[in-house]
Amino acid sequence: MRAKVLVVHGVLGALLLQSVAPSVLAQGKGATRPLAASLSPSAREAYNAARLLFGDGDYAGAALKFKEAYDSAKDARLLWNMAACEEKLRHYAKASALLARYVEEAKATISAQDRADAYELIHTLAAFSTQLVVTAEVDGVEILVDGESVGTTPMATPAAIDQGPRHIVARKPGYEDVVKDETVNSAFPVNLKLKMVKIEHDGHVEIAAGPNDTIAIDGTVVGEHRYEGTLPSGGHQLRVTASGMRAYQSELTIADGEHRTLSVTLERDGRSSVLTWWLVGTGSVLVIGGATVGGYFLFKPTTYPQAPTGTINPGTVQLSSLRPSVGRH
């Protein structure tokens, strides 16, 4: 019986007189027409290549070619051959799953004996695998075992996984991956309860400035002297200002989960010397650019000089008229 040959050779390791060759692969099991004759030219080409690879011991390559033929022809008999490859690779859970698909998809064409063979092999392979049960706080978490997806939470049924060391990853966009390395014993199911941590696309920032400095982020004033808060990840415009000081402006970049601390010290604005008070004598002068003189007269003391005292007696004084003189020039 072919199913028993497959198990004895690959799983139990019994000594056979000859190796499992392509001749034991499905050639039309349960059907009146041979498999190769029922395939399209492209599917037949992939099928023949798979048989050669299987005979040469390249079971991984044969599995790929059998799958290529199946994807083209959708003939369930190719699932049996794919299962044979996976069993050779000691992927017992995969082989069992392919045999279950074979029984379901070919149920209208295979005989009762063929079905019994498949079920017997599925039962035997079950001894070399176990069940993976995964629960998570959120739905839509993809579960990968050794890099291959075995389901998404909530899982309707447990996933079959092979015994031995297994690399398990749970992932969902927007959440941190959960990675677990488990050594699986086929006698015990694996139960994983996952706590998915959401990735926050923001960061924390603390900004320290002068006592009278105004802090603005993205054009909005967020505080004076100090600011502490959460900002979305990405670039932001930071501006710190104060009267008489040169404004500080810079791009502030925040990464996911980052905590940034900044200290800003403003420099005195050199242009503030344009407006200066000077002391002149006992008055004050406001100097605004070239307006120094105007400022001086604005604040100059309002005192006037005293007129001199005369010596002419009061009365009427006759003054002679001044006429132009006549003479030679």
ROZARO-831653 format. One record per residue (C-alpha): x negated, y negated, z negated; residue number from 1; residue in one letter. Coordinates in steps of 0.1 Angstrom, whole numbers, plus 5000, padded with zeros to 4 digits. Example, Ala and Ser with C-alpha at 12.3 -4.5 7.8 and 13.67 -1.06 7.14 Angstrom:
! residues 2
<<4877; 5045; 4922>; 1; 'a'>;
<<4863; 5011; 4929>; 2; 's'>;
! end
This chain:
! residues 329
<<5000; 5000; 5000>; 1; 'm'>;
<<4985; 4967; 5011>; 2; 'r'>;
<<4994; 4948; 4979>; 3; 'a'>;
<<4977; 4974; 4957>; 4; 'k'>;
<<4945; 4973; 4979>; 5; 'v'>;
<<4944; 4935; 4975>; 6; 'l'>;
<<4947; 4937; 4937>; 7; 'v'>;
<<4923; 4966; 4933>; 8; 'v'>;
<<4896; 4951; 4955>; 9; 'h'>;
<<4897; 4915; 4943>; 10; 'g'>;
<<4910; 4915; 4908>; 11; 'v'>;
<<4902; 4949; 4892>; 12; 'l'>;
<<4869; 4953; 4910>; 13; 'g'>;
<<4873; 4990; 4918>; 14; 'a'>;
<<4849; 5006; 4942>; 15; 'l'>;
<<4865; 5010; 4977>; 16; 'l'>;
<<4852; 5029; 5007>; 17; 'l'>;
<<4854; 4999; 5028>; 18; 'q'>;
<<4858; 4961; 5024>; 19; 's'>;
<<4891; 4944; 5030>; 20; 'v'>;
<<4889; 4933; 5066>; 21; 'a'>;
<<4912; 4913; 5088>; 22; 'p'>;
<<4929; 4945; 5098>; 23; 's'>;
<<4947; 4945; 5065>; 24; 'v'>;
<<4961; 4910; 5070>; 25; 'l'>;
<<4997; 4905; 5080>; 26; 'a'>;
<<5002; 4914; 5116>; 27; 'q'>;
<<5039; 4914; 5117>; 28; 'g'>;
<<5050; 4926; 5083>; 29; 'k'>;
<<5087; 4930; 5082>; 30; 'g'>;
<<5091; 4918; 5118>; 31; 'a'>;
<<5094; 4936; 5151>; 32; 't'>;
<<5071; 4912; 5169>; 33; 'r'>;
<<5034; 4910; 5159>; 34; 'p'>;
<<5024; 4877; 5141>; 35; 'l'>;
<<4998; 4867; 5167>; 36; 'a'>;
<<5022; 4872; 5196>; 37; 'a'>;
<<5048; 4849; 5179>; 38; 's'>;
<<5025; 4819; 5174>; 39; 'l'>;
<<5021; 4789; 5197>; 40; 's'>;
<<4987; 4786; 5215>; 41; 'p'>;
<<4974; 4761; 5189>; 42; 's'>;
<<4987; 4781; 5159>; 43; 'a'>;
<<4973; 4813; 5174>; 44; 'r'>;
<<4939; 4797; 5179>; 45; 'e'>;
<<4938; 4787; 5142>; 46; 'a'>;
<<4951; 4821; 5132>; 47; 'y'>;
<<4924; 4840; 5151>; 48; 'n'>;
<<4897; 4817; 5137>; 49; 'a'>;
<<4910; 4824; 5102>; 50; 'a'>;
<<4908; 4862; 5108>; 51; 'r'>;
<<4871; 4859; 5119>; 52; 'l'>;
<<4863; 4837; 5088>; 53; 'l'>;
<<4880; 4862; 5065>; 54; 'f'>;
<<4860; 4891; 5080>; 55; 'g'>;
<<4828; 4871; 5075>; 56; 'd'>;
<<4836; 4865; 5038>; 57; 'g'>;
<<4843; 4828; 5042>; 58; 'd'>;
<<4876; 4829; 5023>; 59; 'y'>;
<<4878; 4791; 5017>; 60; 'a'>;
<<4874; 4784; 5054>; 61; 'g'>;
<<4899; 4812; 5063>; 62; 'a'>;
<<4925; 4797; 5039>; 63; 'a'>;
<<4922; 4763; 5056>; 64; 'l'>;
<<4927; 4779; 5091>; 65; 'k'>;
<<4956; 4800; 5079>; 66; 'f'>;
<<4972; 4769; 5065>; 67; 'k'>;
<<4967; 4750; 5097>; 68; 'e'>;
<<4984; 4779; 5116>; 69; 'a'>;
<<5013; 4779; 5090>; 70; 'y'>;
<<5018; 4741; 5092>; 71; 'd'>;
<<5022; 4745; 5130>; 72; 's'>;
<<5043; 4776; 5131>; 73; 'a'>;
<<5060; 4777; 5097>; 74; 'k'>;
<<5059; 4815; 5099>; 75; 'd'>;
<<5062; 4829; 5063>; 76; 'a'>;
<<5039; 4859; 5071>; 77; 'r'>;
<<5010; 4834; 5071>; 78; 'l'>;
<<5017; 4827; 5034>; 79; 'l'>;
<<5007; 4863; 5027>; 80; 'w'>;
<<4974; 4858; 5044>; 81; 'n'>;
<<4968; 4825; 5026>; 82; 'm'>;
<<4975; 4844; 4993>; 83; 'a'>;
<<4949; 4870; 5003>; 84; 'a'>;
<<4923; 4843; 5007>; 85; 'c'>;
<<4931; 4826; 4973>; 86; 'e'>;
<<4929; 4860; 4956>; 87; 'e'>;
<<4895; 4866; 4970>; 88; 'k'>;
<<4884; 4832; 4957>; 89; 'l'>;
<<4898; 4842; 4923>; 90; 'r'>;
<<4924; 4815; 4924>; 91; 'h'>;
<<4950; 4838; 4909>; 92; 'y'>;
<<4976; 4811; 4901>; 93; 'a'>;
<<4975; 4798; 4937>; 94; 'k'>;
<<4978; 4833; 4951>; 95; 'a'>;
<<5008; 4841; 4929>; 96; 's'>;
<<5025; 4808; 4940>; 97; 'a'>;
<<5019; 4816; 4977>; 98; 'l'>;
<<5034; 4851; 4973>; 99; 'l'>;
<<5065; 4837; 4956>; 100; 'a'>;
<<5069; 4813; 4986>; 101; 'r'>;
<<5064; 4843; 5009>; 102; 'y'>;
<<5092; 4862; 4993>; 103; 'v'>;
<<5115; 4832; 4994>; 104; 'e'>;
<<5109; 4821; 5029>; 105; 'e'>;
<<5107; 4856; 5045>; 106; 'a'>;
<<5136; 4871; 5025>; 107; 'k'>;
<<5158; 4874; 5057>; 108; 'a'>;
<<5131; 4894; 5076>; 109; 't'>;
<<5111; 4915; 5051>; 110; 'i'>;
<<5120; 4949; 5039>; 111; 's'>;
<<5129; 4959; 5004>; 112; 'a'>;
<<5095; 4976; 5001>; 113; 'q'>;
<<5077; 4945; 5013>; 114; 'd'>;
<<5095; 4925; 4986>; 115; 'r'>;
<<5086; 4950; 4959>; 116; 'a'>;
<<5050; 4949; 4970>; 117; 'd'>;
<<5049; 4912; 4966>; 118; 'a'>;
<<5066; 4912; 4932>; 119; 'y'>;
<<5042; 4939; 4920>; 120; 'e'>;
<<5012; 4918; 4930>; 121; 'l'>;
<<5027; 4886; 4914>; 122; 'i'>;
<<5032; 4906; 4881>; 123; 'h'>;
<<4996; 4918; 4882>; 124; 't'>;
<<4981; 4884; 4889>; 125; 'l'>;
<<5000; 4870; 4860>; 126; 'a'>;
<<4975; 4887; 4837>; 127; 'a'>;
<<4948; 4864; 4849>; 128; 'f'>;
<<4965; 4831; 4845>; 129; 's'>;
<<4987; 4812; 4820>; 130; 't'>;
<<5012; 4785; 4817>; 131; 'q'>;
<<5005; 4748; 4814>; 132; 'l'>;
<<5031; 4728; 4796>; 133; 'v'>;
<<5027; 4690; 4797>; 134; 'v'>;
<<5048; 4663; 4780>; 135; 't'>;
<<5042; 4626; 4782>; 136; 'a'>;
<<5058; 4595; 4768>; 137; 'e'>;
<<5064; 4581; 4803>; 138; 'v'>;
<<5078; 4598; 4834>; 139; 'd'>;
<<5059; 4599; 4867>; 140; 'g'>;
<<5026; 4611; 4853>; 141; 'v'>;
<<5008; 4633; 4879>; 142; 'e'>;
<<4989; 4663; 4864>; 143; 'i'>;
<<4958; 4675; 4882>; 144; 'l'>;
<<4940; 4707; 4874>; 145; 'v'>;
<<4905; 4710; 4889>; 146; 'd'>;
<<4914; 4681; 4912>; 147; 'g'>;
<<4946; 4696; 4925>; 148; 'e'>;
<<4981; 4683; 4916>; 149; 's'>;
<<5003; 4709; 4898>; 150; 'v'>;
<<5033; 4686; 4890>; 151; 'g'>;
<<5046; 4653; 4877>; 152; 't'>;
<<5062; 4646; 4844>; 153; 't'>;
<<5088; 4655; 4834>; 154; 'p'>;
<<5078; 4689; 4846>; 155; 'm'>;
<<5109; 4711; 4853>; 156; 'a'>;
<<5088; 4743; 4849>; 157; 't'>;
<<5054; 4750; 4835>; 158; 'p'>;
<<5025; 4751; 4859>; 159; 'a'>;
<<5005; 4783; 4863>; 160; 'a'>;
<<4967; 4778; 4859>; 161; 'i'>;
<<4938; 4802; 4860>; 162; 'd'>;
<<4920; 4813; 4829>; 163; 'q'>;
<<4885; 4799; 4822>; 164; 'g'>;
<<4872; 4763; 4820>; 165; 'p'>;
<<4897; 4739; 4835>; 166; 'r'>;
<<4894; 4701; 4841>; 167; 'h'>;
<<4928; 4685; 4835>; 168; 'i'>;
<<4936; 4648; 4845>; 169; 'v'>;
<<4968; 4629; 4839>; 170; 'a'>;
<<4972; 4598; 4859>; 171; 'r'>;
<<4998; 4571; 4867>; 172; 'k'>;
<<4993; 4537; 4883>; 173; 'p'>;
<<4991; 4510; 4856>; 174; 'g'>;
<<4979; 4534; 4829>; 175; 'y'>;
<<4946; 4547; 4818>; 176; 'e'>;
<<4937; 4582; 4829>; 177; 'd'>;
<<4939; 4609; 4803>; 178; 'v'>;
<<4911; 4635; 4808>; 179; 'v'>;
<<4909; 4669; 4790>; 180; 'k'>;
<<4886; 4698; 4795>; 181; 'd'>;
<<4902; 4730; 4783>; 182; 'e'>;
<<4889; 4766; 4782>; 183; 't'>;
<<4920; 4786; 4791>; 184; 'v'>;
<<4927; 4820; 4777>; 185; 'n'>;
<<4953; 4838; 4797>; 186; 's'>;
<<4969; 4852; 4766>; 187; 'a'>;
<<4980; 4818; 4754>; 188; 'f'>;
<<4999; 4790; 4771>; 189; 'p'>;
<<4984; 4755; 4771>; 190; 'v'>;
<<5005; 4727; 4756>; 191; 'n'>;
<<4995; 4692; 4761>; 192; 'l'>;
<<5012; 4661; 4746>; 193; 'k'>;
<<4999; 4630; 4764>; 194; 'l'>;
<<4998; 4595; 4751>; 195; 'k'>;
<<4995; 4572; 4781>; 196; 'm'>;
<<4979; 4538; 4774>; 197; 'v'>;
<<4992; 4510; 4796>; 198; 'k'>;
<<4965; 4489; 4813>; 199; 'i'>;
<<4971; 4453; 4803>; 200; 'e'>;
<<4960; 4430; 4831>; 201; 'h'>;
<<4950; 4402; 4808>; 202; 'd'>;
<<4922; 4392; 4784>; 203; 'g'>;
<<4916; 4371; 4752>; 204; 'h'>;
<<4898; 4338; 4752>; 205; 'v'>;
<<4886; 4315; 4725>; 206; 'e'>;
<<4874; 4280; 4734>; 207; 'i'>;
<<4857; 4256; 4709>; 208; 'a'>;
<<4852; 4219; 4718>; 209; 'a'>;
<<4847; 4186; 4700>; 210; 'g'>;
<<4872; 4173; 4673>; 211; 'p'>;
<<4889; 4149; 4697>; 212; 'n'>;
<<4885; 4169; 4729>; 213; 'd'>;
<<4916; 4179; 4749>; 214; 't'>;
<<4915; 4214; 4764>; 215; 'i'>;
<<4935; 4221; 4796>; 216; 'a'>;
<<4938; 4254; 4815>; 217; 'i'>;
<<4951; 4255; 4850>; 218; 'd'>;
<<4963; 4219; 4846>; 219; 'g'>;
<<4982; 4224; 4814>; 220; 't'>;
<<4970; 4211; 4781>; 221; 'v'>;
<<4968; 4240; 4756>; 222; 'v'>;
<<4953; 4223; 4726>; 223; 'g'>;
<<4927; 4200; 4711>; 224; 'e'>;
<<4894; 4209; 4695>; 225; 'h'>;
<<4901; 4247; 4697>; 226; 'r'>;
<<4922; 4271; 4717>; 227; 'y'>;
<<4927; 4308; 4713>; 228; 'e'>;
<<4951; 4329; 4734>; 229; 'g'>;
<<4958; 4355; 4760>; 230; 't'>;
<<4954; 4348; 4797>; 231; 'l'>;
<<4962; 4369; 4828>; 232; 'p'>;
<<4933; 4385; 4844>; 233; 's'>;
<<4916; 4366; 4872>; 234; 'g'>;
<<4903; 4331; 4877>; 235; 'g'>;
<<4915; 4300; 4858>; 236; 'h'>;
<<4905; 4263; 4858>; 237; 'q'>;
<<4892; 4250; 4825>; 238; 'l'>;
<<4890; 4213; 4818>; 239; 'r'>;
<<4879; 4196; 4786>; 240; 'v'>;
<<4882; 4158; 4783>; 241; 't'>;
<<4877; 4131; 4757>; 242; 'a'>;
<<4877; 4093; 4758>; 243; 's'>;
<<4843; 4078; 4766>; 244; 'g'>;
<<4829; 4113; 4774>; 245; 'm'>;
<<4821; 4129; 4807>; 246; 'r'>;
<<4848; 4155; 4816>; 247; 'a'>;
<<4838; 4192; 4817>; 248; 'y'>;
<<4854; 4214; 4843>; 249; 'q'>;
<<4846; 4250; 4852>; 250; 's'>;
<<4862; 4282; 4865>; 251; 'e'>;
<<4871; 4307; 4838>; 252; 'l'>;
<<4872; 4343; 4850>; 253; 't'>;
<<4890; 4369; 4828>; 254; 'i'>;
<<4887; 4407; 4833>; 255; 'a'>;
<<4912; 4433; 4820>; 256; 'd'>;
<<4908; 4437; 4783>; 257; 'g'>;
<<4880; 4412; 4781>; 258; 'e'>;
<<4874; 4390; 4750>; 259; 'h'>;
<<4856; 4358; 4759>; 260; 'r'>;
<<4843; 4330; 4736>; 261; 't'>;
<<4832; 4296; 4750>; 262; 'l'>;
<<4818; 4266; 4733>; 263; 's'>;
<<4820; 4232; 4752>; 264; 'v'>;
<<4800; 4201; 4742>; 265; 't'>;
<<4809; 4170; 4762>; 266; 'l'>;
<<4782; 4144; 4772>; 267; 'e'>;
<<4787; 4107; 4767>; 268; 'r'>;
<<4798; 4090; 4799>; 269; 'd'>;
<<4771; 4065; 4811>; 270; 'g'>;
<<4797; 4043; 4827>; 271; 'r'>;
<<4810; 4033; 4793>; 272; 's'>;
<<4782; 4007; 4790>; 273; 's'>;
<<4799; 3985; 4816>; 274; 'v'>;
<<4822; 3973; 4788>; 275; 'l'>;
<<4800; 3958; 4761>; 276; 't'>;
<<4803; 3931; 4734>; 277; 'w'>;
<<4774; 3908; 4729>; 278; 'w'>;
<<4768; 3883; 4701>; 279; 'l'>;
<<4758; 3849; 4714>; 280; 'v'>;
<<4751; 3824; 4686>; 281; 'g'>;
<<4780; 3824; 4663>; 282; 't'>;
<<4805; 3835; 4690>; 283; 'g'>;
<<4812; 3868; 4708>; 284; 's'>;
<<4810; 3875; 4745>; 285; 'v'>;
<<4827; 3903; 4763>; 286; 'l'>;
<<4806; 3914; 4792>; 287; 'v'>;
<<4826; 3930; 4821>; 288; 'i'>;
<<4804; 3935; 4850>; 289; 'g'>;
<<4794; 3901; 4863>; 290; 'g'>;
<<4819; 3882; 4841>; 291; 'a'>;
<<4793; 3873; 4815>; 292; 't'>;
<<4795; 3836; 4821>; 293; 'v'>;
<<4832; 3835; 4820>; 294; 'g'>;
<<4832; 3853; 4788>; 295; 'g'>;
<<4807; 3829; 4774>; 296; 'y'>;
<<4828; 3799; 4781>; 297; 'f'>;
<<4859; 3817; 4769>; 298; 'l'>;
<<4844; 3821; 4734>; 299; 'f'>;
<<4822; 3790; 4733>; 300; 'k'>;
<<4829; 3767; 4702>; 301; 'p'>;
<<4853; 3738; 4711>; 302; 't'>;
<<4831; 3708; 4697>; 303; 't'>;
<<4824; 3676; 4717>; 304; 'y'>;
<<4793; 3652; 4713>; 305; 'p'>;
<<4799; 3619; 4693>; 306; 'q'>;
<<4799; 3586; 4714>; 307; 'a'>;
<<4769; 3562; 4707>; 308; 'p'>;
<<4775; 3531; 4687>; 309; 't'>;
<<4772; 3498; 4707>; 310; 'g'>;
<<4757; 3464; 4698>; 311; 't'>;
<<4777; 3440; 4720>; 312; 'i'>;
<<4802; 3418; 4703>; 313; 'n'>;
<<4837; 3424; 4712>; 314; 'p'>;
<<4852; 3400; 4738>; 315; 'g'>;
<<4853; 3394; 4775>; 316; 't'>;
<<4822; 3399; 4795>; 317; 'v'>;
<<4820; 3384; 4830>; 318; 'q'>;
<<4803; 3407; 4855>; 319; 'l'>;
<<4789; 3395; 4888>; 320; 's'>;
<<4801; 3411; 4920>; 321; 's'>;
<<4777; 3434; 4937>; 322; 'l'>;
<<4774; 3425; 4974>; 323; 'r'>;
<<4751; 3440; 5000>; 324; 'p'>;
<<4720; 3420; 5006>; 325; 's'>;
<<4713; 3404; 5040>; 326; 'v'>;
<<4678; 3407; 5052>; 327; 'g'>;
<<4655; 3425; 5074>; 328; 'r'>;
<<4655; 3463; 5073>; 329; 'h'>;
! end
